């Protein structure tokens, strides 16, 4: 979740290239990230921008 919404540098990176690498416990995973922008419209929740990561 990005509290700075689309102003965050890492969110700008995802907008330009959704392919990501994530490391957890010294294991690296590849994935695709996407912005979930309907949260405020559908659920009236707007405290941050949700980013979904799907393993590839």
C-alpha positions as CSV (number, residue, x, y, z in Angstrom):
1,X,0.0,0.0,0.0
2,X,1.3,3.4,-0.9
3,X,0.4,6.2,1.5
4,X,1.8,8.7,-1.0
5,X,-0.5,7.3,-3.7
6,X,0.8,7.7,-7.2
7,X,3.4,10.2,-6.0
8,X,5.6,7.4,-4.5
9,X,8.6,6.6,-6.7
10,X,8.0,2.9,-6.5
11,X,4.5,3.3,-7.7
12,X,5.8,5.4,-10.6
13,X,8.1,2.5,-11.4
14,X,5.2,0.1,-11.5
15,X,3.2,2.3,-13.8
16,X,6.1,2.4,-16.3
17,X,7.1,-1.3,-15.9
18,X,4.8,-3.7,-13.9
19,X,7.5,-6.5,-13.7
20,X,8.8,-6.7,-10.2
21,X,11.4,-8.7,-8.1
22,X,10.7,-9.2,-4.5
23,X,12.9,-10.8,-1.9
24,X,11.6,-12.5,1.2
25,X,13.8,-14.5,3.6
26,X,16.6,-14.4,1.1
27,X,14.4,-15.9,-1.7
28,X,13.7,-13.7,-4.8
29,X,10.4,-13.9,-6.6
30,X,9.3,-12.5,-9.9
31,X,5.9,-11.0,-10.4
32,X,3.6,-8.5,-12.0
33,X,2.2,-5.5,-10.0
34,X,-0.9,-3.6,-10.7
35,X,-2.6,-0.7,-9.0
36,X,-6.0,-1.4,-7.5
37,X,-7.7,2.0,-7.9
38,X,-11.3,1.1,-7.4
39,X,-11.0,0.8,-3.6
40,X,-12.4,4.3,-3.0
41,X,-15.2,4.0,-5.6
42,X,-16.3,0.5,-4.6
43,X,-15.6,0.4,-0.8
44,X,-15.3,4.1,0.1
45,X,-11.8,3.5,1.4
46,X,-9.1,6.0,0.4
47,X,-6.3,5.8,3.0
48,X,-3.8,4.6,0.4
49,X,-3.2,3.1,-3.0
50,X,-3.4,-0.7,-2.9
51,X,-0.9,-2.5,-5.1
52,X,-1.6,-6.2,-6.0
53,X,1.4,-8.4,-6.8
54,X,0.8,-11.6,-8.8
55,X,3.7,-14.2,-9.1
56,X,4.8,-14.9,-12.6
